[in-house]
């Protein structure tokens, strides 16, 4: 069972929270003194549209190659020239032979910039209001949306936190994870698994290299999203460690939409002007997402750009 959830602003929170109802989405915060949000959202049609649009943009052979190439860049960092890779099979073979990890997923960023129906979901005031309430902020910006694809047989998604891949110097960051088809839960499907309260474990990233760190000695309570219907939403804090199991063979591909928000006023990491910034800690896995706006902003400036729209209030 998914544990009793606490709001992200609560001192005892675990860092993850789940909407339990697909048609009328209300926050699961029993006993926390945190009122239901009463969002009254019906996402099913929009989510099916998101799945359709994903395949319109990413389902053609050339676009599928580009998606796999992004994973080659991340998983095969010693390969400097990717221009010679012309097919999906060639890219997959390189990952198998030279990758530092198995292929766990493909991802496609910022569909909301291409498709009005997806923008309607990602920019919705209801979704943004939930994120603003969870972060206890008055003004909120959209960071990105990302569709994650796990084909049957894809490997696990390793433990990670979203802010590790984000060039923002902030703690006020939250992600909504929205499945585009029902998630069966348990061993039957690949939902998210959370290390509860790990976003408050300051000692872990301070003292340890997380790239190959075994987390079993940290004492985290592990919890997963469980069974989810189309329209359910799982939320997690930007520093919360989470992973996903392999997608079992013989199942249907898993598609999920992740929508990330941050508090207006957050600044970019001062990678150029502040020598105390640990630049090596910023993982460039999501570089394709922020490439269009990062170079246009000054070092350490507030992260405000037309591609980072204000969505609340």
RODREN-551419 format. One record per atom (N, C-alpha, C): residue in three letters; x, y, z. Coordinates in pm, whole numbers, plus 50000, padded with zeros to 5 digits. Last residue first. Example, Ala and Ser with C-alpha at 12.3 -4.5 7.8 and 13.67 -1.06 7.14 Angstrom:
BEGIN
SER512854977550708
SER513674989450714
SER512905000350787
ALA513194943150780
ALA512304955050780
ALA513204967050780
! end
This chain:
BEGIN
UNK500205325448963
UNK498735324548955
UNK498235327148815
UNK501355300748736
UNK500525303248853
UNK501045315748923
UNK503025299948522
UNK501745292748509
UNK500855294248630
UNK505375315348330
UNK504685316648459
UNK503305310348444
UNK507465294648123
UNK506345303648146
UNK505845303748291
UNK510095293147984
UNK509845289148123
UNK508665297448173
UNK510335304947743
UNK510195290347742
UNK510055284547882
UNK510765331947818
UNK509475327847758
UNK509255312747751
UNK512275331848143
UNK512445331247998
UNK511075327447940
UNK514095331748430
UNK512885337248368
UNK513125338448219
UNK515795325348675
UNK515425316648562
UNK514075321048508
UNK517995351648762
UNK516705344848782
UNK516305337148656
UNK521515343248704
UNK520335351848688
UNK519065344348727
UNK523825328348700
UNK523225331248831
UNK522005340448823
UNK524665340848383
UNK525065332248493
UNK524465337248625
UNK521905350648179
UNK523195353148242
UNK523425343448358
UNK520455332647906
UNK520355338848038
UNK521745340448098
UNK520825318447678
UNK520305332047663
UNK520195339447796
UNK521505292847736
UNK522575301647686
UNK522125316147672
UNK518985281947810
UNK520035283847909
UNK521095293847861
UNK517145276947601
UNK517035289247680
UNK518225291947771
UNK517645253647461
UNK517085264947387
UNK517015277847468
UNK518515234147643
UNK519475239847548
UNK518955252547482
UNK516875220147815
UNK517165234147848
UNK518115240947749
UNK516555194747691
UNK515395202247739
UNK515705216947760
UNK519035184447635
UNK518165187747523
UNK516965196047566
UNK519995178347892
UNK520505190147823
UNK519635194147704
UNK519485158848081
UNK518355165848022
UNK518775178147942
UNK522045150348160
UNK521135140748096
UNK519995147748024
UNK524195162648284
UNK523625168748164
UNK522645159648090
UNK524355168848628
UNK524325158548523
UNK523605164248402
UNK526355186348834
UNK525225188148744
UNK525305177848632
UNK528775181948955
UNK527615175049011
UNK526375176448923
UNK530665197948847
UNK530695183948806
UNK529475176248858
UNK530365222148976
UNK529815220648841
UNK529745206148797
UNK529845232649261
UNK530365219649216
UNK529775216449078
UNK530715265549330
UNK529705256749272
UNK530365243949220
UNK532765281849400
UNK532335272149500
UNK531285262449447
UNK533215300249201
UNK534065288349204
UNK533645278049308
UNK530925315949016
UNK531115312049156
UNK531955299249162
UNK530585320448745
UNK531045331548829
UNK531355327648973
UNK529715297248615
UNK530835304948560
UNK531425314648660
UNK527575286548757
UNK528675277648716
UNK529895285248668
UNK525395292948942
UNK526455302248903
UNK527705294348862
UNK522265280848839
UNK523525277948905
UNK524615287348851
UNK519655305548825
UNK520515295548762
UNK521725292848850
UNK517135309549082
UNK518245314048998
UNK518975302348934
UNK513675315749134
UNK514825306749143
UNK515895311049043
UNK511535330949063
UNK512615337449137
UNK513815328649156
UNK508915307749107
UNK509405319549036
UNK510425326849124
UNK509565274149179
UNK509125287149229
UNK509735298349146
UNK508735249848926
UNK509625255649027
UNK509125269449065
UNK507705217648792
UNK507455231748824
UNK508495236548925
UNK507245192548544
UNK508025198048656
UNK507815213048667
UNK505695163548453
UNK505595178148440
UNK506235184248564
UNK505825134348265
UNK506315141048386
UNK506305156148361
UNK503865108748145
UNK504185122848126
UNK504625128648260
UNK504575076048026
UNK504175084948135
UNK504655099048103
UNK504085044047897
UNK504275058147868
UNK503785066347987
UNK505175011747843
UNK504705021247945
UNK505085035347903
UNK503974986247624
UNK504924996947654
UNK504325006547756
UNK502584956647775
UNK502524967747680
UNK503514978447721
UNK504534926447835
UNK503584936847873
UNK503514947347762
UNK506564909447762
UNK505194905047740
UNK504134914947782
UNK508854917548025
UNK508574912447890
UNK507114907847879
UNK508404946148241
UNK508414931648220
UNK508154927748075
UNK510694971448269
UNK509364968548214
UNK509304953748178
UNK512464974348582
UNK512404970948439
UNK510954968948396
UNK511395001148807
UNK511794987348777
UNK511834985148627
UNK512765032848883
UNK511675024948825
UNK512225011248788
UNK513325057249144
UNK513775048449037
UNK512555041548978
UNK514365085549339
UNK513355076349289
UNK513955068349174
UNK514955109649588
UNK515495098549509
UNK514355089349466
UNK514015143249578
UNK513665129849625
UNK514255119249531
UNK514375168749493
UNK515555161849544
UNK515255147549587
UNK511815176749409
UNK512915176649314
UNK514165169649360
UNK509135155349524
UNK510015166849539
UNK511225165449448
UNK506375142449335
UNK507575140549417
UNK508445153049412
UNK503125128549281
UNK503985140349293
UNK505235136649372
UNK501005112549052
UNK501935110749163
UNK502885122749163
UNK497665110448948
UNK498905118348947
UNK499715114949070
UNK495265095648726
UNK495925096548856
UNK497245104148841
UNK494685094148459
UNK494165105648532
UNK494705106748672
UNK494405060048443
UNK494625071948361
UNK493935083748429
UNK495365046448765
UNK494485047448649
UNK494885059448565
UNK497725026048928
UNK497305039448888
UNK496415038548765
UNK499005007849197
UNK498095007649083
UNK497645021949054
UNK502155021749309
UNK501065012049313
UNK500235012449186
UNK504325037649346
UNK503075044249312
UNK501895034749316
UNK506105025749640
UNK505905027749497
UNK504545034049472
UNK508645030449884
UNK507225030049850
UNK507075032349701
UNK510965023750139
UNK510665023949996
UNK509165022649974
UNK512595041650382
UNK511405033750356
UNK511095034950206
UNK516125040850420
UNK514935046950360
UNK513785036950356
UNK518605033050525
UNK517405031350607
UNK516155037750551
UNK521005032450399
UNK520515045650441
UNK519235044650524
UNK521985009550289
UNK522335012050428
UNK521795025350480
UNK521235008750021
UNK520554999650114
UNK520865002650260
UNK522325022649815
UNK521515030249910
UNK520915021650021
UNK525455022949673
UNK524405014049720
UNK523645021249832
UNK526575044149417
UNK526365042549561
UNK525215032949588
UNK527615053549184
UNK527545038949202
UNK527305035649349
UNK527085081249206
UNK527015074649076
UNK526925059449088
UNK527335095949433
UNK526095088449416
UNK526075079949288
UNK529745099249668
UNK529575099449524
UNK528385090349492
UNK529075115349983
UNK529165103449898
UNK529035106749751
UNK528685137750142
UNK529825128950170
UNK530055118250066
UNK526495151250029
UNK527625158750080
UNK528875150050093
UNK524475133449962
UNK525235139649852
UNK526465147349900
UNK524015124650248
UNK524255115650136
UNK525005122450021
UNK523435145350425
UNK524735138650435
UNK525035130250312
UNK520805152850381
UNK521875161850336
UNK523225154750333
UNK518035140550324
UNK519285134050366
UNK520465142250312
UNK515705148850223
UNK516155155850343
UNK517465150250396
UNK515095132150021
UNK515385146049983
UNK515845154350103
UNK514355108750141
UNK515745109850095
UNK516105124050055
UNK511765103950221
UNK512555113350301
UNK513995114950253
UNK511665072650058
UNK510965082750137
UNK511935090650223
UNK512415066349755
UNK513125064949882
UNK512635076049973
UNK509975052449533
UNK510545063849603
UNK511315059549727
UNK509345041149209
UNK509665037049345
UNK510405048649412
UNK506845041748950
UNK507965047849021
UNK508105041849161
UNK506105011548762
UNK505785024648816
UNK507025030548882
UNK505944988348547
UNK507044996648596
UNK506515010348635
UNK504184957848631
UNK504374969948554
UNK505504978048617
UNK503994936348796
UNK503314935448668
UNK503584947248577
UNK504934938149048
UNK505824932048950
UNK505244931748809
UNK503124967949127
UNK503884956149168
UNK504824951349060
UNK500894980648867
UNK501524980348998
UNK502284967449024
UNK499614987748635
UNK499104976348710
UNK499704975148848
UNK498535017848514
UNK499705011148570
UNK499215000048662
UNK496895028448213
UNK496845023248350
UNK498135016148388
UNK498745054548041
UNK497905042548038
UNK497855037248181
UNK500195075648111
UNK499365077047991
UNK498585064447960
UNK500705088248443
UNK500745077248345
UNK499785079748230
UNK502505114348555
UNK501135111448510
UNK501185100048408
UNK504005131548807
UNK504215120048719
UNK502845114248685
UNK505115163448876
UNK503925155048866
UNK504195144048766
UNK507665176249079
UNK507305169748954
UNK506025161748972
UNK509085206549207
UNK508235194749225
UNK507835189449088
UNK511055228149395
UNK510895221549265
UNK510085208849289
UNK512885245449571
UNK511435246149549
UNK511125241249408
UNK515585247249592
UNK514965235549655
UNK513465234849627
UNK518085258049353
UNK516815259249425
UNK516465246149494
UNK519535266749098
UNK520025266849235
UNK518815268849327
UNK519345247048803
UNK518745256948891
UNK519295255549032
UNK519715228648589
UNK520695239248618
UNK520125250648702
UNK519125195148668
UNK518475207948644
UNK519445219248679
UNK519705170548761
UNK519805172448616
UNK519245185848572
UNK519155171249025
UNK520545168348989
UNK520765170848839
UNK516435173249039
UNK517205185549047
UNK518685183349016
UNK515555146349036
UNK515345154948919
UNK516235167348922
UNK517655119449134
UNK516765130349172
UNK516705140349057
UNK517805083349109
UNK518215096749071
UNK517265106849135
UNK518435049549038
UNK518105059549139
UNK518645073149095
UNK517695039448695
UNK518505040048816
UNK518025050848912
UNK515255019748562
UNK515715033648567
UNK516435035348700
UNK515964986848431
UNK515514995848536
UNK516005010148511
UNK515514980548073
UNK516084978548206
UNK515514988348307
UNK512954967647860
UNK513874978347897
UNK514294976548043
UNK511004948247830
UNK512384943847830
UNK513384954847859
UNK508764969447662
UNK508954956647733
UNK510394951847719
UNK509835004047683
UNK509394992547605
UNK509554979947690
UNK508975032947825
UNK509645020447859
UNK509045009247775
UNK509205067247784
UNK508775054747723
UNK509625043347775
UNK508115097947904
UNK509045086847923
UNK508435074047865
UNK507885131347817
UNK507255118147804
UNK508335107547815
UNK507995160648001
UNK508795150147938
UNK507975137247934
UNK508055195948043
UNK507335183248045
UNK508175173247969
UNK509585220148264
UNK509555211848144
UNK508445201548157
UNK508905242548436
UNK510275239448396
UNK510305231248267
UNK506685268448491
UNK506835255148433
UNK508295253248391
UNK506585286648800
UNK506915285348659
UNK506995270648618
UNK504635305249031
UNK505185292348988
UNK505455292548839
UNK504035321649336
UNK504245322749191
UNK505065310749143
UNK503795314249599
UNK502745322449541
UNK502835323449389
UNK504285282249760
UNK504775294149691
UNK503595301349626
UNK504235255849867
UNK503945267649950
UNK504545280349889
UNK504395232949721
UNK505655239949746
UNK505475252249836
UNK501705225949710
UNK502675216449764
UNK503995223149800
UNK500655248349584
UNK500255245349722
UNK501245235649786
UNK501835246449333
UNK502105258249415
UNK501755255549561
UNK500725222049243
UNK502175223249261
UNK502515235049352
UNK498015229249232
UNK498445218349320
UNK499935219349349
UNK498135249349039
UNK497705252749176
UNK498105241849274
UNK498875234648813
UNK499815244348869
UNK499435248249012
UNK496515220048775
UNK497775212948800
UNK498775222448866
UNK494725241548735
UNK494505231748840
UNK495795224448876
UNK495655255248516
UNK495705261948645
UNK495505252048759
UNK497685238648276
UNK496395239948345
UNK496565246248482
UNK499825234048114
UNK499655247648165
UNK498405249148252
UNK499435207348046
UNK500655211048118
UNK500535224948180
UNK496905207847911
UNK497125199848030
UNK498295205248112
UNK497355225947704
UNK496195227747790
UNK496345219947920
UNK499535214647577
UNK499735226947652
UNK498565229547747
UNK498235194147451
UNK499155190747559
UNK499435203147643
UNK496805208947265
UNK496075200547361
UNK496955196647478
UNK498825221647109
UNK497945229447200
UNK497215220947303
UNK502065211047070
UNK500695206347060
UNK499795213747160
UNK504585221247113
UNK504225216946978
UNK502735214446961
UNK505125226047372
UNK505515236447277
UNK505055233447136
UNK504465202947504
UNK503525214147514
UNK503875225547419
UNK506565185447483
UNK505485184147385
UNK504545196147389
UNK509125184447622
UNK508385196747593
UNK507415195547475
UNK511115156347517
UNK510875168247599
UNK509895178047535
UNK511175122447560
UNK510885132747461
UNK510405145047536
UNK513105092747612
UNK512375104447660
UNK512255114947551
UNK513325057847690
UNK513515068747596
UNK512695080547647
UNK515015036647931
UNK513865044247880
UNK514315052847763
UNK517245021247986
UNK516095020148073
UNK514845026948021
UNK519905003647866
UNK518865012947825
UNK517615010947909
UNK522484999048117
UNK521554994148014
UNK520525004947982
UNK525505018448139
UNK524295012948199
UNK523425007948085
UNK527535026947991
UNK527825025148133
UNK526615020148210
UNK527905011447667
UNK527165019347764
UNK527585016747907
UNK529044996047471
UNK529875006147533
UNK529165014247642
UNK527174976547385
UNK528604973647386
UNK529404983347471
UNK524624987747411
UNK524884974447465
UNK526374971747481
UNK524975011447271
UNK524645011847414
UNK524964998547479
UNK525435000947015
UNK526485008747082
UNK526225009447232
UNK522944989446964
UNK524114980846973
UNK525264988047043
UNK521335012046945
UNK521105002447054
UNK522304993247073
UNK522385023346710
UNK522475030546837
UNK522305021046955
UNK521715003746523
UNK523115007446542
UNK523305014346676
UNK518935004746541
UNK519644992446579
UNK521114995246603
UNK518365030346442
UNK518035027146581
UNK518825014946627
UNK520965044546236
UNK519785036146259
UNK519585033746408
UNK523255059646213
UNK522175062246119
UNK520905054446147
UNK526015074746339
UNK524935065646379
UNK523695068946297
UNK527895093646286
UNK527925081546206
UNK526815071646237
UNK527635113646472
UNK527115116046337
UNK527075103446253
UNK528675113546720
UNK527505105146699
UNK526965106046558
UNK531625115446877
UNK531035118246746
UNK529895108346721
UNK532395106547127
UNK532325120947103
UNK531625124546973
UNK531965083347368
UNK531725085447225
UNK531505100347200
UNK532005083747639
UNK533305083847571
UNK533165085447420
UNK529375081347729
UNK530005094647731
UNK531355095247660
UNK526885065547679
UNK528205062847619
UNK528995075947615
UNK524615075547793
UNK525095062547841
UNK526465058947786
UNK524155100347664
UNK524205099447810
UNK524915086747856
UNK524245094647390
UNK525055105647444
UNK525225104347595
UNK522315074547378
UNK523715071247348
UNK524625082047407
UNK520055089647427
UNK520475080147529
UNK521915075447505
UNK519945103947191
UNK520045111247317
UNK520515102047429
UNK519545082947012
UNK520825090047012
UNK521025098147139
UNK516885077047056
UNK517885067447102
UNK519265074047106
UNK515755099946938
UNK515505096947079
UNK516555087347134
UNK516635097146674
UNK517075108646753
UNK516865106246902
UNK515245074146599
UNK516705073846603
UNK517225085246689
UNK512675084346600
UNK513015074046697
UNK514525072846709
UNK512815101546382
UNK512665107246515
UNK513005097046623
UNK513065082646173
UNK514105092646197
UNK514035098446337
UNK510625066846199
UNK511975061046214
UNK513045071346245
UNK508065081346408
UNK508675079246278
UNK510105074246295
UNK507255086846667
UNK507025073446615
UNK507605070946478
UNK507355112146768
UNK508495103246797
UNK508365089546734
UNK505075125846689
UNK506365132646683
UNK507545122946695
UNK503065106746714
UNK503115114846592
UNK504495121146577
UNK503535097446970
UNK503875088646858
UNK503845095946726
UNK502715119847115
UNK504065114547132
UNK504445106047012
UNK500055121847043
UNK500985131846991
UNK502435127147007
UNK499005099847186
UNK498905100347040
UNK499935110046982
UNK499545107647449
UNK500135095347397
UNK500135095447245
UNK497995130747459
UNK499445131747480
UNK500125119347425
UNK495455119847428
UNK495975128647323
UNK497485129847335
UNK495295106947668
UNK495305098847547
UNK495795106947429
UNK495245129747825
UNK496365120547836
UNK496435111247716
UNK492825141347753
UNK494065148547727
UNK495265139247732
UNK491035121647845
UNK491105124747702
UNK492415131947668
UNK491615121348131
UNK491735109548046
UNK491885112947899
UNK491425140748324
UNK492585141248235
UNK492555130748125
UNK489425160348487
UNK489275148148411
UNK490335148148302
UNK489445175048807
UNK490065173748676
UNK489705160348613
UNK488975186749066
UNK487895183548972
UNK488415182948828
UNK490465194349286
UNK490815199849156
UNK489765197149049
UNK490605194649578
UNK489355195449504
UNK489555200549361
UNK492535192949772
UNK492625204049678
UNK491355205449595
UNK491925187450117
UNK491885182549979
UNK491855194349884
UNK494135202350363
UNK492825200350300
UNK492935194850159
UNK495975188550606
UNK496175194550473
UNK494915192050394
UNK496225174450833
UNK495785188150845
UNK495915195750715
UNK496785148350802
UNK497935157350801
UNK497525171750824
UNK494745130250777
UNK495395131350906
UNK496535141150911
UNK495265124850435
UNK494465121850554
UNK495305123450680
UNK495795133250177
UNK496545138950289
UNK495805136650419
UNK495605131749858
UNK495555121749965
UNK496405126750081
UNK493725155949682
UNK494975152149745
UNK494755142049857
UNK491725146049407
UNK491835152849535
UNK493055147449608
UNK490225146449101
UNK491515144349166
UNK491565152549294
UNK487915128848956
UNK487965140649042
UNK489175139149132
UNK489045107048805
UNK488125116848747
UNK488125129748826
UNK490855091748956
UNK491185095448819
UNK490295106548765
UNK492275095249274
UNK491065093649195
UNK491285099149056
UNK494575100349421
UNK494075086649415
UNK492895084649322
UNK497685115849405
UNK496255117349381
UNK495695103349357
UNK500305113549639
UNK499605107649525
UNK498145111849523
UNK503685122249714
UNK502265122949745
UNK501505118649621
UNK506855125549871
UNK506015121149761
UNK504585120449806
UNK508155133850095
UNK508635139049969
UNK507855134249849
UNK507245128950345
UNK508135118950285
UNK508725123650154
UNK507005153250610
UNK506655147550480
UNK507705137750431
UNK507105166850844
UNK507215152250851
UNK507005145550715
UNK506665193450792
UNK507985189650842
UNK508185174550840
UNK505005201550486
UNK504935196350622
UNK506305191250666
UNK505085207850223
UNK505425218550316
UNK505475213650460
UNK504185185650095
UNK505615188450085
UNK506035199450180
UNK501895166850299
UNK502205177450205
UNK503695180550207
UNK502035131050313
UNK502085143850381
UNK502395154650279
UNK500255099950291
UNK501065110550232
UNK500985123150316
UNK500635067250399
UNK499915079750419
UNK500805091150374
UNK502025046650133
UNK501945051550268
UNK501105064150277
UNK500395022649932
UNK501095035449933
UNK500945041450072
UNK500844988050000
UNK500005000050000
UNK500875012450000
! end
